[in-house]
Amino acid sequence: MASTRKKAFFFQQFKSLLLLFLGVFLAGFGLKGFVLPNNFLDGGAMGISLLLYRLVGFDLAFWIFIVNLPFVFLSIWQVSRGFALRTLLAIGGLALILELFPFSVVTHDKLLVAVFGGFFLGAGIGLAIRGNGVLDGTEVLAFYLSRNTILSVGEGITLINLVIFSFAAWLISLETALYAMLTYFFASRTVDFVLRGLEGYTSVFIISMQNEAIRQMILEKMGRGVTVFKAEKGLEKTEMNVLYTVITRLEVVKLQNEIRDIDDRAFIIQQRVDDTKGGMIRQRKSH
């Protein structure tokens, strides 16, 4: 048993380091193949580094390391030392790749640079997060703001990027800021895709007087697990069952149609789920 746990631990560490390396490599390719040769900017700590590189000079690798260093120390306090160490390795690795790897310039078309530069940057950042580290320290800052202010993590990231894009528009040009926003948009969507996958997950609450028929449908037709909560109607104070299930995003329409066939007055509540483990969600049934 101890040997199995040790093997699982080393496999997990190897997987994390591999994902970090792939993330660093893709981010480096996005920067040197698209962003840097065309004087583009991005959001987050990468955007700050690129802005300083444009305005002050020196190597971009230097600015990436310097800008992210405070966030590494912040992550020791906010997350863990292991996370901070992996983040430091990822940021240091990106700095080395920018210095040592001679990536070729792919294109000078501004739209293609914004789309694919953002895509490769986002893929790199997403893979680094899957490797339990980050390439962009502003996410750590946003997490800190969410804990100590009324802002959510998403609102914190938006506020930070709003400041960066405003400075870009003021110090360089409005066009540069607009392209930076476009690059950041594609990068953030790619991060979301890498972290959540093509399908994604959706949790669904179903309130219906036909809950037993719907429960059977979810188990048999959808091939998904379902949890039954005992509840009480607010007005009538009569007992009823509320159903809860987690499905992939691609199955949402099918579930809604199946429920509508059983009870077109059913009340359905949907929420996005970042990830799931165990249960029946990973199973696939052919229908």
ABEGO torsion letter per residue (X at the ends): XAAAAAAAAAAAAAAAAAAAAAAAAAAAAAAAAAAAAAGBBBBEAAAAAAAAAAAAEEBAAAAAAAAAAAAAAAAAAABBAAAAAAAAAAAAAAAAAAAABBBBBABABAAAAAAAAAAAAAAAAAAAAAAGBBABAAAAAAAAAAAABABBAAAAAAAAAAAAAAAAAAABBAAAAAAAAAAAAAAAAAAAAAAAEAAEBBBBBBBBAAAAAAAAAAAAAAGBBBBBBBBBBAAAGBBBBBBBBBBBAAAAAAAAAAAAAABAABBBBBBBBABBBEEAAABBBBX
